[in-house]
Amino acid sequence: MKKLLLFVFLSSFTSALFACEPGEVSFAKTNLCAKISWITAPAFNQYTSAAISLNENTDLKLNVIPWMVMSGGHEHGSRPVVITNSSPADYLIEKIYFMGGMKGEWYLKLQLLNDKKEVVEEVRTLVAL
């Protein structure tokens, strides 16, 4: 029993070491955090832009997809964005487009890709529109 309690304690402490700051997006599998800073505030039916910074340099590349989840389980993306890698951990995301007039919630789908452009990890973060 003592070993189990010690294991639970150490497991929670270890995961706390990789905790992201409030407001950051957490990639649990790769222990990375992403901070999204909107350059142009998200809005319906117009292009917006954001800067996304990972908490450390990595060999993985960031991909971003605007993604809508509708009631009934239907999901779809929007127009492709333009991603500029300004440094190994910093990205400028432009031409983010959230289509209005549909009932659903918009997310940014953040993907970490390896050198073969395979998705290593993916998370979604809700966009406040």
Backbone as XML, in Angstrom:
<?xml version="1.0"?>
<chain id="A" units="angstrom">
  <residue number="1" name="MET">
    <atom name="N" x="0.823" y="-1.193" z="0.000"/>
    <atom name="CA" x="0.000" y="0.000" z="0.000"/>
    <atom name="C" x="0.867" y="1.257" z="0.000"/>
  </residue>
  <residue number="2" name="LYS">
    <atom name="N" x="1.951" y="1.235" z="0.792"/>
    <atom name="CA" x="2.847" y="2.395" z="0.838"/>
    <atom name="C" x="3.496" y="2.629" z="-0.519"/>
  </residue>
  <residue number="3" name="LYS">
    <atom name="N" x="3.842" y="1.536" z="-1.201"/>
    <atom name="CA" x="4.451" y="1.670" z="-2.517"/>
    <atom name="C" x="3.474" y="2.287" z="-3.507"/>
  </residue>
  <residue number="4" name="LEU">
    <atom name="N" x="2.214" y="1.888" z="-3.427"/>
    <atom name="CA" x="1.201" y="2.437" z="-4.313"/>
    <atom name="C" x="1.025" y="3.927" z="-4.064"/>
  </residue>
  <residue number="5" name="LEU">
    <atom name="N" x="0.955" y="4.330" z="-2.820"/>
    <atom name="CA" x="0.819" y="5.753" z="-2.494"/>
    <atom name="C" x="2.040" y="6.544" z="-2.961"/>
  </residue>
  <residue number="6" name="LEU">
    <atom name="N" x="3.218" y="5.985" z="-2.787"/>
    <atom name="CA" x="4.435" y="6.639" z="-3.235"/>
    <atom name="C" x="4.424" y="6.793" z="-4.759"/>
  </residue>
  <residue number="7" name="PHE">
    <atom name="N" x="4.002" y="5.744" z="-5.462"/>
    <atom name="CA" x="3.917" y="5.796" z="-6.919"/>
    <atom name="C" x="2.940" y="6.879" z="-7.374"/>
  </residue>
  <residue number="8" name="VAL">
    <atom name="N" x="1.765" y="6.945" z="-6.757"/>
    <atom name="CA" x="0.758" y="7.948" z="-7.121"/>
    <atom name="C" x="1.315" y="9.349" z="-6.861"/>
  </residue>
  <residue number="9" name="PHE">
    <atom name="N" x="1.972" y="9.534" z="-5.720"/>
    <atom name="CA" x="2.546" y="10.829" z="-5.382"/>
    <atom name="C" x="3.611" y="11.237" z="-6.401"/>
  </residue>
  <residue number="10" name="LEU">
    <atom name="N" x="4.532" y="10.338" z="-6.713"/>
    <atom name="CA" x="5.598" y="10.653" z="-7.652"/>
    <atom name="C" x="5.059" y="10.871" z="-9.061"/>
  </residue>
  <residue number="11" name="SER">
    <atom name="N" x="4.046" y="10.121" z="-9.451"/>
    <atom name="CA" x="3.444" y="10.294" z="-10.772"/>
    <atom name="C" x="2.811" y="11.672" z="-10.894"/>
  </residue>
  <residue number="12" name="SER">
    <atom name="N" x="2.112" y="12.110" z="-9.876"/>
    <atom name="CA" x="1.488" y="13.429" z="-9.938"/>
    <atom name="C" x="2.543" y="14.521" z="-9.902"/>
  </residue>
  <residue number="13" name="PHE">
    <atom name="N" x="3.621" y="14.321" z="-9.168"/>
    <atom name="CA" x="4.703" y="15.302" z="-9.114"/>
    <atom name="C" x="5.410" y="15.390" z="-10.454"/>
  </residue>
  <residue number="14" name="THR">
    <atom name="N" x="5.661" y="14.264" z="-11.092"/>
    <atom name="CA" x="6.330" y="14.248" z="-12.391"/>
    <atom name="C" x="5.474" y="14.932" z="-13.439"/>
  </residue>
  <residue number="15" name="SER">
    <atom name="N" x="4.167" y="14.675" z="-13.449"/>
    <atom name="CA" x="3.311" y="15.322" z="-14.436"/>
    <atom name="C" x="3.212" y="16.811" z="-14.166"/>
  </residue>
  <residue number="16" name="ALA">
    <atom name="N" x="3.337" y="17.219" z="-12.904"/>
    <atom name="CA" x="3.297" y="18.641" z="-12.586"/>
    <atom name="C" x="4.515" y="19.366" z="-13.137"/>
  </residue>
  <residue number="17" name="LEU">
    <atom name="N" x="5.633" y="18.658" z="-13.280"/>
    <atom name="CA" x="6.833" y="19.272" z="-13.837"/>
    <atom name="C" x="6.613" y="19.718" z="-15.272"/>
  </residue>
  <residue number="18" name="PHE">
    <atom name="N" x="5.721" y="19.073" z="-15.975"/>
    <atom name="CA" x="5.477" y="19.371" z="-17.372"/>
    <atom name="C" x="4.191" y="20.172" z="-17.576"/>
  </residue>
  <residue number="19" name="ALA">
    <atom name="N" x="3.644" y="20.730" z="-16.505"/>
    <atom name="CA" x="2.397" y="21.483" z="-16.609"/>
    <atom name="C" x="2.625" y="22.781" z="-17.377"/>
  </residue>
  <residue number="20" name="CYS">
    <atom name="N" x="1.658" y="23.139" z="-18.179"/>
    <atom name="CA" x="1.720" y="24.385" z="-18.931"/>
    <atom name="C" x="1.199" y="25.528" z="-18.073"/>
  </residue>
  <residue number="21" name="GLU">
    <atom name="N" x="1.519" y="26.725" z="-18.489"/>
    <atom name="CA" x="1.016" y="27.921" z="-17.818"/>
    <atom name="C" x="-0.483" y="28.042" z="-18.111"/>
  </residue>
  <residue number="22" name="PRO">
    <atom name="N" x="-1.230" y="28.732" z="-17.243"/>
    <atom name="CA" x="-2.658" y="28.948" z="-17.529"/>
    <atom name="C" x="-2.839" y="29.626" z="-18.891"/>
  </residue>
  <residue number="23" name="GLY">
    <atom name="N" x="-3.777" y="29.118" z="-19.662"/>
    <atom name="CA" x="-4.047" y="29.664" z="-20.983"/>
    <atom name="C" x="-3.240" y="29.037" z="-22.102"/>
  </residue>
  <residue number="24" name="GLU">
    <atom name="N" x="-2.243" y="28.235" z="-21.761"/>
    <atom name="CA" x="-1.467" y="27.556" z="-22.797"/>
    <atom name="C" x="-2.111" y="26.227" z="-23.158"/>
  </residue>
  <residue number="25" name="VAL">
    <atom name="N" x="-1.803" y="25.734" z="-24.340"/>
    <atom name="CA" x="-2.299" y="24.446" z="-24.815"/>
    <atom name="C" x="-1.253" y="23.396" z="-24.483"/>
  </residue>
  <residue number="26" name="SER">
    <atom name="N" x="-1.708" y="22.288" z="-23.913"/>
    <atom name="CA" x="-0.797" y="21.236" z="-23.462"/>
    <atom name="C" x="-0.783" y="20.062" z="-24.438"/>
  </residue>
  <residue number="27" name="PHE">
    <atom name="N" x="0.426" y="19.683" z="-24.861"/>
    <atom name="CA" x="0.654" y="18.453" z="-25.615"/>
    <atom name="C" x="1.181" y="17.437" z="-24.601"/>
  </residue>
  <residue number="28" name="ALA">
    <atom name="N" x="0.312" y="16.618" z="-24.050"/>
    <atom name="CA" x="0.667" y="15.718" z="-22.945"/>
    <atom name="C" x="1.683" y="14.654" z="-23.342"/>
  </residue>
  <residue number="29" name="LYS">
    <atom name="N" x="1.555" y="14.109" z="-24.532"/>
    <atom name="CA" x="2.431" y="13.014" z="-24.969"/>
    <atom name="C" x="3.883" y="13.474" z="-25.145"/>
  </residue>
  <residue number="30" name="THR">
    <atom name="N" x="4.068" y="14.663" z="-25.704"/>
    <atom name="CA" x="5.412" y="15.176" z="-25.982"/>
    <atom name="C" x="5.900" y="16.165" z="-24.927"/>
  </residue>
  <residue number="31" name="ASN">
    <atom name="N" x="5.067" y="16.422" z="-23.921"/>
    <atom name="CA" x="5.411" y="17.358" z="-22.842"/>
    <atom name="C" x="5.768" y="18.749" z="-23.357"/>
  </residue>
  <residue number="32" name="LEU">
    <atom name="N" x="5.031" y="19.212" z="-24.357"/>
    <atom name="CA" x="5.219" y="20.546" z="-24.893"/>
    <atom name="C" x="4.004" y="21.408" z="-24.575"/>
  </residue>
  <residue number="33" name="CYS">
    <atom name="N" x="4.214" y="22.710" z="-24.542"/>
    <atom name="CA" x="3.135" y="23.673" z="-24.343"/>
    <atom name="C" x="3.169" y="24.655" z="-25.498"/>
  </residue>
  <residue number="34" name="ALA">
    <atom name="N" x="1.999" y="25.145" z="-25.875"/>
    <atom name="CA" x="1.896" y="26.137" z="-26.938"/>
    <atom name="C" x="1.148" y="27.350" z="-26.414"/>
  </residue>
  <residue number="35" name="LYS">
    <atom name="N" x="1.724" y="28.518" z="-26.630"/>
    <atom name="CA" x="1.074" y="29.775" z="-26.249"/>
    <atom name="C" x="0.561" y="30.433" z="-27.516"/>
  </residue>
  <residue number="36" name="ILE">
    <atom name="N" x="-0.741" y="30.719" z="-27.548"/>
    <atom name="CA" x="-1.362" y="31.358" z="-28.700"/>
    <atom name="C" x="-1.597" y="32.826" z="-28.368"/>
  </residue>
  <residue number="37" name="SER">
    <atom name="N" x="-1.059" y="33.701" z="-29.204"/>
    <atom name="CA" x="-1.265" y="35.149" z="-29.054"/>
    <atom name="C" x="-1.939" y="35.641" z="-30.331"/>
  </residue>
  <residue number="38" name="TRP">
    <atom name="N" x="-3.172" y="36.099" z="-30.205"/>
    <atom name="CA" x="-3.907" y="36.557" z="-31.382"/>
    <atom name="C" x="-3.373" y="37.914" z="-31.822"/>
  </residue>
  <residue number="39" name="ILE">
    <atom name="N" x="-2.995" y="38.024" z="-33.084"/>
    <atom name="CA" x="-2.555" y="39.290" z="-33.659"/>
    <atom name="C" x="-3.779" y="40.054" z="-34.138"/>
  </residue>
  <residue number="40" name="THR">
    <atom name="N" x="-4.642" y="39.343" z="-34.840"/>
    <atom name="CA" x="-5.940" y="39.859" z="-35.250"/>
    <atom name="C" x="-6.973" y="38.993" z="-34.539"/>
  </residue>
  <residue number="41" name="ALA">
    <atom name="N" x="-7.835" y="39.603" z="-33.757"/>
    <atom name="CA" x="-8.799" y="38.849" z="-32.951"/>
    <atom name="C" x="-9.645" y="37.928" z="-33.824"/>
  </residue>
  <residue number="42" name="PRO">
    <atom name="N" x="-9.934" y="36.718" z="-33.313"/>
    <atom name="CA" x="-10.772" y="35.798" z="-34.085"/>
    <atom name="C" x="-12.160" y="36.394" z="-34.338"/>
  </residue>
  <residue number="43" name="ALA">
    <atom name="N" x="-12.633" y="36.281" z="-35.566"/>
    <atom name="CA" x="-13.941" y="36.806" z="-35.953"/>
    <atom name="C" x="-14.486" y="35.955" z="-37.091"/>
  </residue>
  <residue number="44" name="PHE">
    <atom name="N" x="-15.799" y="35.967" z="-37.223"/>
    <atom name="CA" x="-16.430" y="35.228" z="-38.309"/>
    <atom name="C" x="-16.220" y="35.927" z="-39.651"/>
  </residue>
  <residue number="45" name="ASN">
    <atom name="N" x="-16.050" y="35.109" z="-40.689"/>
    <atom name="CA" x="-16.041" y="35.543" z="-42.084"/>
    <atom name="C" x="-14.986" y="36.587" z="-42.426"/>
  </residue>
  <residue number="46" name="GLN">
    <atom name="N" x="-13.870" y="36.537" z="-41.755"/>
    <atom name="CA" x="-12.732" y="37.380" z="-42.126"/>
    <atom name="C" x="-11.453" y="36.677" z="-41.709"/>
  </residue>
  <residue number="47" name="TYR">
    <atom name="N" x="-10.363" y="37.018" z="-42.368"/>
    <atom name="CA" x="-9.082" y="36.395" z="-42.036"/>
    <atom name="C" x="-8.546" y="36.964" z="-40.726"/>
  </residue>
  <residue number="48" name="THR">
    <atom name="N" x="-8.023" y="36.094" z="-39.902"/>
    <atom name="CA" x="-7.385" y="36.491" z="-38.657"/>
    <atom name="C" x="-5.983" y="35.885" z="-38.632"/>
  </residue>
  <residue number="49" name="SER">
    <atom name="N" x="-5.191" y="36.286" z="-37.644"/>
    <atom name="CA" x="-3.837" y="35.745" z="-37.551"/>
    <atom name="C" x="-3.429" y="35.624" z="-36.088"/>
  </residue>
  <residue number="50" name="ALA">
    <atom name="N" x="-2.456" y="34.755" z="-35.856"/>
    <atom name="CA" x="-1.974" y="34.505" z="-34.498"/>
    <atom name="C" x="-0.513" y="34.113" z="-34.531"/>
  </residue>
  <residue number="51" name="ALA">
    <atom name="N" x="0.154" y="34.346" z="-33.412"/>
    <atom name="CA" x="1.507" y="33.847" z="-33.199"/>
    <atom name="C" x="1.393" y="32.696" z="-32.213"/>
  </residue>
  <residue number="52" name="ILE">
    <atom name="N" x="2.072" y="31.601" z="-32.521"/>
    <atom name="CA" x="2.060" y="30.447" z="-31.620"/>
    <atom name="C" x="3.506" y="30.106" z="-31.286"/>
  </residue>
  <residue number="53" name="SER">
    <atom name="N" x="3.784" y="30.028" z="-29.983"/>
    <atom name="CA" x="5.131" y="29.708" z="-29.509"/>
    <atom name="C" x="5.095" y="28.413" z="-28.719"/>
  </residue>
  <residue number="54" name="LEU">
    <atom name="N" x="5.990" y="27.504" z="-29.055"/>
    <atom name="CA" x="6.160" y="26.284" z="-28.269"/>
    <atom name="C" x="7.132" y="26.600" z="-27.136"/>
  </residue>
  <residue number="55" name="ASN">
    <atom name="N" x="6.999" y="25.889" z="-26.021"/>
    <atom name="CA" x="7.829" y="26.207" z="-24.852"/>
    <atom name="C" x="9.281" y="25.765" z="-24.992"/>
  </residue>
  <residue number="56" name="GLU">
    <atom name="N" x="9.596" y="24.997" z="-26.020"/>
    <atom name="CA" x="10.998" y="24.621" z="-26.246"/>
    <atom name="C" x="11.213" y="24.285" z="-27.712"/>
  </residue>
  <residue number="57" name="ASN">
    <atom name="N" x="12.449" y="24.374" z="-28.129"/>
    <atom name="CA" x="12.802" y="23.984" z="-29.493"/>
    <atom name="C" x="12.656" y="22.477" z="-29.615"/>
  </residue>
  <residue number="58" name="THR">
    <atom name="N" x="12.181" y="22.041" z="-30.738"/>
    <atom name="CA" x="11.963" y="20.622" z="-30.969"/>
    <atom name="C" x="12.161" y="20.327" z="-32.447"/>
  </residue>
  <residue number="59" name="ASP">
    <atom name="N" x="12.410" y="19.081" z="-32.770"/>
    <atom name="CA" x="12.513" y="18.676" z="-34.171"/>
    <atom name="C" x="11.128" y="18.576" z="-34.816"/>
  </residue>
  <residue number="60" name="LEU">
    <atom name="N" x="10.084" y="18.644" z="-34.006"/>
    <atom name="CA" x="8.726" y="18.556" z="-34.520"/>
    <atom name="C" x="8.294" y="19.906" z="-35.082"/>
  </residue>
  <residue number="61" name="LYS">
    <atom name="N" x="7.451" y="19.873" z="-36.090"/>
    <atom name="CA" x="6.918" y="21.088" z="-36.707"/>
    <atom name="C" x="5.444" y="21.224" z="-36.359"/>
  </residue>
  <residue number="62" name="LEU">
    <atom name="N" x="4.980" y="22.450" z="-36.280"/>
    <atom name="CA" x="3.588" y="22.725" z="-35.945"/>
    <atom name="C" x="2.749" y="22.863" z="-37.207"/>
  </residue>
  <residue number="63" name="ASN">
    <atom name="N" x="1.591" y="22.242" z="-37.202"/>
    <atom name="CA" x="0.588" y="22.420" z="-38.244"/>
    <atom name="C" x="-0.690" y="22.886" z="-37.556"/>
  </residue>
  <residue number="64" name="VAL">
    <atom name="N" x="-1.444" y="23.769" z="-38.212"/>
    <atom name="CA" x="-2.657" y="24.336" z="-37.617"/>
    <atom name="C" x="-3.804" y="24.216" z="-38.606"/>
  </residue>
  <residue number="65" name="ILE">
    <atom name="N" x="-4.949" y="23.747" z="-38.110"/>
    <atom name="CA" x="-6.145" y="23.605" z="-38.943"/>
    <atom name="C" x="-7.328" y="24.217" z="-38.194"/>
  </residue>
  <residue number="66" name="PRO">
    <atom name="N" x="-7.999" y="25.248" z="-38.752"/>
    <atom name="CA" x="-9.255" y="25.707" z="-38.159"/>
    <atom name="C" x="-10.272" y="24.570" z="-38.292"/>
  </residue>
  <residue number="67" name="TRP">
    <atom name="N" x="-10.975" y="24.248" z="-37.197"/>
    <atom name="CA" x="-11.802" y="23.039" z="-37.182"/>
    <atom name="C" x="-13.126" y="23.307" z="-36.485"/>
  </residue>
  <residue number="68" name="MET">
    <atom name="N" x="-14.238" y="22.957" z="-37.146"/>
    <atom name="CA" x="-15.559" y="23.146" z="-36.550"/>
    <atom name="C" x="-16.145" y="21.806" z="-36.145"/>
  </residue>
  <residue number="69" name="VAL">
    <atom name="N" x="-16.749" y="21.794" z="-34.954"/>
    <atom name="CA" x="-17.465" y="20.626" z="-34.457"/>
    <atom name="C" x="-18.924" y="21.042" z="-34.306"/>
  </residue>
  <residue number="70" name="MET">
    <atom name="N" x="-19.800" y="20.336" z="-35.029"/>
    <atom name="CA" x="-21.224" y="20.649" z="-35.011"/>
    <atom name="C" x="-21.967" y="19.597" z="-34.194"/>
  </residue>
  <residue number="71" name="SER">
    <atom name="N" x="-23.160" y="19.987" z="-33.744"/>
    <atom name="CA" x="-23.969" y="19.019" z="-33.014"/>
    <atom name="C" x="-24.296" y="17.858" z="-33.946"/>
  </residue>
  <residue number="72" name="GLY">
    <atom name="N" x="-24.469" y="16.696" z="-33.387"/>
    <atom name="CA" x="-24.730" y="15.520" z="-34.198"/>
    <atom name="C" x="-23.458" y="14.827" z="-34.661"/>
  </residue>
  <residue number="73" name="GLY">
    <atom name="N" x="-22.312" y="15.371" z="-34.270"/>
    <atom name="CA" x="-21.060" y="14.696" z="-34.578"/>
    <atom name="C" x="-20.385" y="15.098" z="-35.877"/>
  </residue>
  <residue number="74" name="HIS">
    <atom name="N" x="-20.993" y="15.985" z="-36.657"/>
    <atom name="CA" x="-20.363" y="16.408" z="-37.907"/>
    <atom name="C" x="-19.197" y="17.346" z="-37.598"/>
  </residue>
  <residue number="75" name="GLU">
    <atom name="N" x="-18.070" y="17.148" z="-38.269"/>
    <atom name="CA" x="-16.887" y="17.982" z="-38.096"/>
    <atom name="C" x="-16.304" y="18.305" z="-39.467"/>
  </residue>
  <residue number="76" name="HIS">
    <atom name="N" x="-15.696" y="19.480" z="-39.570"/>
    <atom name="CA" x="-15.018" y="19.837" z="-40.819"/>
    <atom name="C" x="-14.021" y="20.952" z="-40.567"/>
  </residue>
  <residue number="77" name="GLY">
    <atom name="N" x="-13.095" y="21.089" z="-41.497"/>
    <atom name="CA" x="-12.106" y="22.143" z="-41.421"/>
    <atom name="C" x="-12.517" y="23.349" z="-42.236"/>
  </residue>
  <residue number="78" name="SER">
    <atom name="N" x="-11.656" y="24.347" z="-42.247"/>
    <atom name="CA" x="-11.874" y="25.560" z="-43.012"/>
    <atom name="C" x="-10.792" y="25.652" z="-44.080"/>
  </residue>
  <residue number="79" name="ARG">
    <atom name="N" x="-10.592" y="26.823" z="-44.596"/>
    <atom name="CA" x="-9.561" y="27.043" z="-45.605"/>
    <atom name="C" x="-8.176" y="26.799" z="-45.001"/>
  </residue>
  <residue number="80" name="PRO">
    <atom name="N" x="-7.213" y="26.373" z="-45.816"/>
    <atom name="CA" x="-5.854" y="26.190" z="-45.293"/>
    <atom name="C" x="-5.258" y="27.512" z="-44.804"/>
  </residue>
  <residue number="81" name="VAL">
    <atom name="N" x="-4.478" y="27.437" z="-43.772"/>
    <atom name="CA" x="-3.811" y="28.615" z="-43.228"/>
    <atom name="C" x="-2.410" y="28.720" z="-43.833"/>
  </residue>
  <residue number="82" name="VAL">
    <atom name="N" x="-1.778" y="29.867" z="-43.632"/>
    <atom name="CA" x="-0.393" y="30.067" z="-44.050"/>
    <atom name="C" x="0.452" y="30.062" z="-42.780"/>
  </residue>
  <residue number="83" name="ILE">
    <atom name="N" x="1.424" y="29.156" z="-42.722"/>
    <atom name="CA" x="2.264" y="29.007" z="-41.526"/>
    <atom name="C" x="3.690" y="29.404" z="-41.884"/>
  </residue>
  <residue number="84" name="THR">
    <atom name="N" x="4.217" y="30.360" z="-41.125"/>
    <atom name="CA" x="5.603" y="30.786" z="-41.286"/>
    <atom name="C" x="6.347" y="30.456" z="-40.004"/>
  </residue>
  <residue number="85" name="ASN">
    <atom name="N" x="7.407" y="29.682" z="-40.136"/>
    <atom name="CA" x="8.229" y="29.291" z="-38.988"/>
    <atom name="C" x="9.301" y="30.367" z="-38.806"/>
  </residue>
  <residue number="86" name="SER">
    <atom name="N" x="9.099" y="31.266" z="-37.831"/>
    <atom name="CA" x="10.023" y="32.386" z="-37.655"/>
    <atom name="C" x="11.255" y="32.030" z="-36.827"/>
  </residue>
  <residue number="87" name="SER">
    <atom name="N" x="11.171" y="30.971" z="-36.043"/>
    <atom name="CA" x="12.309" y="30.412" z="-35.306"/>
    <atom name="C" x="11.933" y="28.968" z="-34.993"/>
  </residue>
  <residue number="88" name="PRO">
    <atom name="N" x="12.846" y="28.168" z="-34.463"/>
    <atom name="CA" x="12.501" y="26.762" z="-34.233"/>
    <atom name="C" x="11.253" y="26.532" z="-33.360"/>
  </residue>
  <residue number="89" name="ALA">
    <atom name="N" x="10.914" y="27.495" z="-32.509"/>
    <atom name="CA" x="9.761" y="27.298" z="-31.625"/>
    <atom name="C" x="8.650" y="28.319" z="-31.839"/>
  </residue>
  <residue number="90" name="ASP">
    <atom name="N" x="8.806" y="29.232" z="-32.796"/>
    <atom name="CA" x="7.830" y="30.308" z="-32.997"/>
    <atom name="C" x="7.242" y="30.269" z="-34.400"/>
  </residue>
  <residue number="91" name="TYR">
    <atom name="N" x="5.920" y="30.435" z="-34.459"/>
    <atom name="CA" x="5.195" y="30.337" z="-35.721"/>
    <atom name="C" x="4.240" y="31.509" z="-35.876"/>
  </residue>
  <residue number="92" name="LEU">
    <atom name="N" x="4.136" y="32.004" z="-37.095"/>
    <atom name="CA" x="3.134" y="32.991" z="-37.450"/>
    <atom name="C" x="2.081" y="32.261" z="-38.274"/>
  </residue>
  <residue number="93" name="ILE">
    <atom name="N" x="0.840" y="32.319" z="-37.822"/>
    <atom name="CA" x="-0.264" y="31.641" z="-38.506"/>
    <atom name="C" x="-1.153" y="32.731" z="-39.106"/>
  </residue>
  <residue number="94" name="GLU">
    <atom name="N" x="-1.272" y="32.745" z="-40.427"/>
    <atom name="CA" x="-2.064" y="33.763" z="-41.106"/>
    <atom name="C" x="-3.173" y="33.109" z="-41.927"/>
  </residue>
  <residue number="95" name="LYS">
    <atom name="N" x="-4.127" y="33.939" z="-42.315"/>
    <atom name="CA" x="-5.275" y="33.516" z="-43.115"/>
    <atom name="C" x="-6.106" y="32.445" z="-42.401"/>
  </residue>
  <residue number="96" name="ILE">
    <atom name="N" x="-6.265" y="32.610" z="-41.088"/>
    <atom name="CA" x="-7.163" y="31.739" z="-40.320"/>
    <atom name="C" x="-8.577" y="32.230" z="-40.608"/>
  </residue>
  <residue number="97" name="TYR">
    <atom name="N" x="-9.449" y="31.332" z="-41.046"/>
    <atom name="CA" x="-10.796" y="31.739" z="-41.456"/>
    <atom name="C" x="-11.848" y="30.887" z="-40.745"/>
  </residue>
  <residue number="98" name="PHE">
    <atom name="N" x="-12.722" y="31.555" z="-39.992"/>
    <atom name="CA" x="-13.817" y="30.892" z="-39.294"/>
    <atom name="C" x="-15.123" y="31.271" z="-39.991"/>
  </residue>
  <residue number="99" name="MET">
    <atom name="N" x="-15.732" y="30.292" z="-40.681"/>
    <atom name="CA" x="-16.967" y="30.545" z="-41.412"/>
    <atom name="C" x="-18.120" y="30.737" z="-40.438"/>
  </residue>
  <residue number="100" name="GLY">
    <atom name="N" x="-18.865" y="31.792" z="-40.643"/>
    <atom name="CA" x="-20.041" y="32.055" z="-39.817"/>
    <atom name="C" x="-21.280" y="31.444" z="-40.443"/>
  </residue>
  <residue number="101" name="GLY">
    <atom name="N" x="-22.387" y="31.545" z="-39.737"/>
    <atom name="CA" x="-23.659" y="31.078" z="-40.265"/>
    <atom name="C" x="-23.940" y="29.599" z="-40.041"/>
  </residue>
  <residue number="102" name="MET">
    <atom name="N" x="-23.052" y="28.907" z="-39.350"/>
    <atom name="CA" x="-23.272" y="27.492" z="-39.049"/>
    <atom name="C" x="-23.328" y="27.320" z="-37.543"/>
  </residue>
  <residue number="103" name="LYS">
    <atom name="N" x="-24.057" y="26.313" z="-37.110"/>
    <atom name="CA" x="-24.172" y="26.057" z="-35.677"/>
    <atom name="C" x="-23.122" y="25.046" z="-35.267"/>
  </residue>
  <residue number="104" name="GLY">
    <atom name="N" x="-22.177" y="25.510" z="-34.518"/>
    <atom name="CA" x="-21.106" y="24.653" z="-34.050"/>
    <atom name="C" x="-20.068" y="25.491" z="-33.341"/>
  </residue>
  <residue number="105" name="GLU">
    <atom name="N" x="-19.042" y="24.843" z="-32.852"/>
    <atom name="CA" x="-17.962" y="25.529" z="-32.165"/>
    <atom name="C" x="-16.685" y="25.396" z="-32.975"/>
  </residue>
  <residue number="106" name="TRP">
    <atom name="N" x="-15.947" y="26.490" z="-33.042"/>
    <atom name="CA" x="-14.689" y="26.498" z="-33.772"/>
    <atom name="C" x="-13.523" y="26.222" z="-32.834"/>
  </residue>
  <residue number="107" name="TYR">
    <atom name="N" x="-12.591" y="25.444" z="-33.322"/>
    <atom name="CA" x="-11.366" y="25.101" z="-32.596"/>
    <atom name="C" x="-10.176" y="25.379" z="-33.507"/>
  </residue>
  <residue number="108" name="LEU">
    <atom name="N" x="-9.023" y="25.474" z="-32.914"/>
    <atom name="CA" x="-7.789" y="25.345" z="-33.669"/>
    <atom name="C" x="-7.272" y="23.954" z="-33.372"/>
  </residue>
  <residue number="109" name="LYS">
    <atom name="N" x="-7.079" y="23.176" z="-34.414"/>
    <atom name="CA" x="-6.489" y="21.845" z="-34.275"/>
    <atom name="C" x="-4.984" y="22.038" z="-34.448"/>
  </residue>
  <residue number="110" name="LEU">
    <atom name="N" x="-4.229" y="21.794" z="-33.385"/>
    <atom name="CA" x="-2.778" y="21.940" z="-33.418"/>
    <atom name="C" x="-2.153" y="20.563" z="-33.523"/>
  </residue>
  <residue number="111" name="GLN">
    <atom name="N" x="-1.324" y="20.388" z="-34.519"/>
    <atom name="CA" x="-0.674" y="19.101" z="-34.751"/>
    <atom name="C" x="0.838" y="19.270" z="-34.696"/>
  </residue>
  <residue number="112" name="LEU">
    <atom name="N" x="1.507" y="18.325" z="-34.063"/>
    <atom name="CA" x="2.957" y="18.253" z="-34.094"/>
    <atom name="C" x="3.331" y="17.175" z="-35.099"/>
  </residue>
  <residue number="113" name="LEU">
    <atom name="N" x="4.148" y="17.544" z="-36.090"/>
    <atom name="CA" x="4.515" y="16.641" z="-37.175"/>
    <atom name="C" x="5.998" y="16.289" z="-37.094"/>
  </residue>
  <residue number="114" name="ASN">
    <atom name="N" x="6.311" y="15.036" z="-37.430"/>
    <atom name="CA" x="7.720" y="14.638" z="-37.493"/>
    <atom name="C" x="8.288" y="15.011" z="-38.864"/>
  </residue>
  <residue number="115" name="ASP">
    <atom name="N" x="9.535" y="14.635" z="-39.118"/>
    <atom name="CA" x="10.189" y="14.994" z="-40.379"/>
    <atom name="C" x="9.561" y="14.318" z="-41.604"/>
  </residue>
  <residue number="116" name="LYS">
    <atom name="N" x="8.728" y="13.279" z="-41.373"/>
    <atom name="CA" x="8.014" y="12.628" z="-42.473"/>
    <atom name="C" x="6.605" y="13.205" z="-42.651"/>
  </residue>
  <residue number="117" name="LYS">
    <atom name="N" x="6.321" y="14.303" z="-41.901"/>
    <atom name="CA" x="5.014" y="14.987" z="-41.906"/>
    <atom name="C" x="3.894" y="14.095" z="-41.386"/>
  </residue>
  <residue number="118" name="GLU">
    <atom name="N" x="4.256" y="13.160" z="-40.489"/>
    <atom name="CA" x="3.266" y="12.325" z="-39.813"/>
    <atom name="C" x="2.876" y="13.012" z="-38.510"/>
  </residue>
  <residue number="119" name="VAL">
    <atom name="N" x="1.595" y="12.906" z="-38.147"/>
    <atom name="CA" x="1.115" y="13.521" z="-36.911"/>
    <atom name="C" x="1.606" y="12.706" z="-35.724"/>
  </residue>
  <residue number="120" name="VAL">
    <atom name="N" x="2.396" y="13.341" z="-34.870"/>
    <atom name="CA" x="2.912" y="12.714" z="-33.649"/>
    <atom name="C" x="1.919" y="12.920" z="-32.509"/>
  </residue>
  <residue number="121" name="GLU">
    <atom name="N" x="1.336" y="14.118" z="-32.465"/>
    <atom name="CA" x="0.350" y="14.440" z="-31.428"/>
    <atom name="C" x="-0.549" y="15.547" z="-31.943"/>
  </residue>
  <residue number="122" name="GLU">
    <atom name="N" x="-1.804" y="15.519" z="-31.498"/>
    <atom name="CA" x="-2.783" y="16.512" z="-31.932"/>
    <atom name="C" x="-3.642" y="16.918" z="-30.741"/>
  </residue>
  <residue number="123" name="VAL">
    <atom name="N" x="-3.889" y="18.215" z="-30.615"/>
    <atom name="CA" x="-4.796" y="18.726" z="-29.597"/>
    <atom name="C" x="-5.702" y="19.774" z="-30.249"/>
  </residue>
  <residue number="124" name="ARG">
    <atom name="N" x="-6.830" y="19.993" z="-29.634"/>
    <atom name="CA" x="-7.755" y="21.035" z="-30.092"/>
    <atom name="C" x="-7.929" y="22.051" z="-28.978"/>
  </residue>
  <residue number="125" name="THR">
    <atom name="N" x="-8.012" y="23.315" z="-29.374"/>
    <atom name="CA" x="-8.301" y="24.351" z="-28.401"/>
    <atom name="C" x="-9.462" y="25.191" z="-28.913"/>
  </residue>
  <residue number="126" name="LEU">
    <atom name="N" x="-10.432" y="25.430" z="-28.052"/>
    <atom name="CA" x="-11.634" y="26.162" z="-28.408"/>
    <atom name="C" x="-11.290" y="27.615" z="-28.687"/>
  </residue>
  <residue number="127" name="VAL">
    <atom name="N" x="-11.890" y="28.175" z="-29.733"/>
    <atom name="CA" x="-11.675" y="29.575" z="-30.087"/>
    <atom name="C" x="-12.916" y="30.361" z="-29.659"/>
  </residue>
  <residue number="128" name="ALA">
    <atom name="N" x="-12.699" y="31.423" z="-28.906"/>
    <atom name="CA" x="-13.798" y="32.280" z="-28.459"/>
    <atom name="C" x="-14.110" y="33.285" z="-29.565"/>
  </residue>
  <residue number="129" name="LEU">
    <atom name="N" x="-15.274" y="33.130" z="-30.179"/>
    <atom name="CA" x="-15.701" y="34.024" z="-31.243"/>
    <atom name="C" x="-16.890" y="34.850" z="-30.791"/>
  </residue>
</chain>
